[in-house]
Structure formats: C-alpha cells, structure tokens
Amino acid sequence: MAKSIRAKAKMANRRKQRERGNYAAADAARVARLSARLLGKTKGKGKEGEEVKDDDEEVVGGEDGAAQDTEMDEANPKKISTAGPRDNRRESWRSSKGMVARPKKGALNSQGQAGGRHKAGRPKRRR
C-alpha cells in the first residue's frame, strides 16, 4: 500500500534529510529567512510585547497626529474573519440575481425535521 505524506517512516526520513541531506542548505536558508522576518516584526517592541517609547519623537496632536493615526491604520489593517460560512458560487449567483442566497427548505421528513435534498450522500451514477 502507498504511504501517506504523514506516515512515521516518511516524516522520520524527511527529518534526517533536513539535518544532513542535500536539502540541508535550503532548509537552513529558509529558517534564517523566517527568523529575520520575525525579528523584523518584533523590532521596536520591548520586554513582553510592550512598545518602546522614544523621547526624541514626541508629536502632540494637530495634523501630524492625525497623519500618524492613518499610517498606523495602514500598517495594522483590520483583521478579516475566516471563521463561519462563506458564500459559494451558487449562492453568489443567486444573490446577484436578487434571489435569496439559501432558499428556505419547505419539506419535512418523517421525523418532522427539515429534509435533505435529492437523496444527499448517495452516489449519482450507477457503478
């Protein structure tokens, strides 16, 4: 049988290759790149994530303060939530035509709950 990419033997072999194989240099370069990126993100922060205050660059209100706020907003954009349902192509098409994205189910099954559609979960072609 074929081994999956998460198989113990495959993962152990990859671990050994990373340490002393042909790809050790590439892996070391990747780790260095990632650490440099992380150090760049944490640069300007003090102990335990507190921001370091510079006494030389104090601006008090005014137009400069408003400009600084917009720069901070651009640097830290609002996070987009990836949790929850997202529209698929059918739903986006229906909403573009002015229809309800998800039509309400009308039929009830024998237990009195909203029924499934078109024998869901069953194979569609004969085998």
GIGI-V88790 format. One record per residue. N is the residue number from 1. RES is the residue in three letters. D_CENTER is the distance of its C-alpha to the mean C-alpha in whole Angstrom. Layout:
<<N & RES & D_CENTER> <N & RES & D_CENTER>>
This chain:
<<1 & MET & 33> <2 & ALA & 30> <3 & LYS & 28> <4 & SER & 24> <5 & ILE & 22> <6 & ARG & 22> <7 & ALA & 25> <8 & LYS & 27> <9 & ALA & 29> <10 & LYS & 27> <11 & MET & 25> <12 & ALA & 28> <13 & ASN & 29> <14 & ARG & 26> <15 & ARG & 26> <16 & LYS & 30> <17 & GLN & 29> <18 & ARG & 26> <19 & GLU & 29> <20 & ARG & 32> <21 & GLY & 31> <22 & ASN & 31> <23 & TYR & 28> <24 & ALA & 28> <25 & ALA & 29> <26 & ALA & 25> <27 & ASP & 23> <28 & ALA & 25> <29 & ALA & 24> <30 & ARG & 21> <31 & VAL & 21> <32 & ALA & 23> <33 & ARG & 21> <34 & LEU & 18> <35 & SER & 20> <36 & ALA & 21> <37 & ARG & 18> <38 & LEU & 18> <39 & LEU & 21> <40 & GLY & 21> <41 & LYS & 18> <42 & THR & 21> <43 & LYS & 24> <44 & GLY & 25> <45 & LYS & 25> <46 & GLY & 27> <47 & LYS & 28> <48 & GLU & 25> <49 & GLY & 23> <50 & GLU & 26> <51 & GLU & 26> <52 & VAL & 29> <53 & LYS & 32> <54 & ASP & 34> <55 & ASP & 37> <56 & ASP & 38> <57 & GLU & 35> <58 & GLU & 36> <59 & VAL & 36> <60 & VAL & 38> <61 & GLY & 36> <62 & GLY & 38> <63 & GLU & 36> <64 & ASP & 34> <65 & GLY & 33> <66 & ALA & 31> <67 & ALA & 30> <68 & GLN & 28> <69 & ASP & 26> <70 & THR & 25> <71 & GLU & 24> <72 & MET & 22> <73 & ASP & 20> <74 & GLU & 19> <75 & ALA & 18> <76 & ASN & 16> <77 & PRO & 15> <78 & LYS & 14> <79 & LYS & 10> <80 & ILE & 9> <81 & SER & 9> <82 & THR & 7> <83 & ALA & 9> <84 & GLY & 13> <85 & PRO & 14> <86 & ARG & 14> <87 & ASP & 17> <88 & ASN & 18> <89 & ARG & 20> <90 & ARG & 23> <91 & GLU & 22> <92 & SER & 22> <93 & TRP & 25> <94 & ARG & 27> <95 & SER & 25> <96 & SER & 27> <97 & LYS & 30> <98 & GLY & 30> <99 & MET & 30> <100 & VAL & 28> <101 & ALA & 25> <102 & ARG & 25> <103 & PRO & 29> <104 & LYS & 31> <105 & LYS & 32> <106 & GLY & 36> <107 & ALA & 37> <108 & LEU & 37> <109 & ASN & 38> <110 & SER & 41> <111 & GLN & 39> <112 & GLY & 39> <113 & GLN & 35> <114 & ALA & 33> <115 & GLY & 33> <116 & GLY & 31> <117 & ARG & 31> <118 & HIS & 33> <119 & LYS & 34> <120 & ALA & 30> <121 & GLY & 29> <122 & ARG & 32> <123 & PRO & 33> <124 & LYS & 34> <125 & ARG & 36> <126 & ARG & 39> <127 & ARG & 39>>
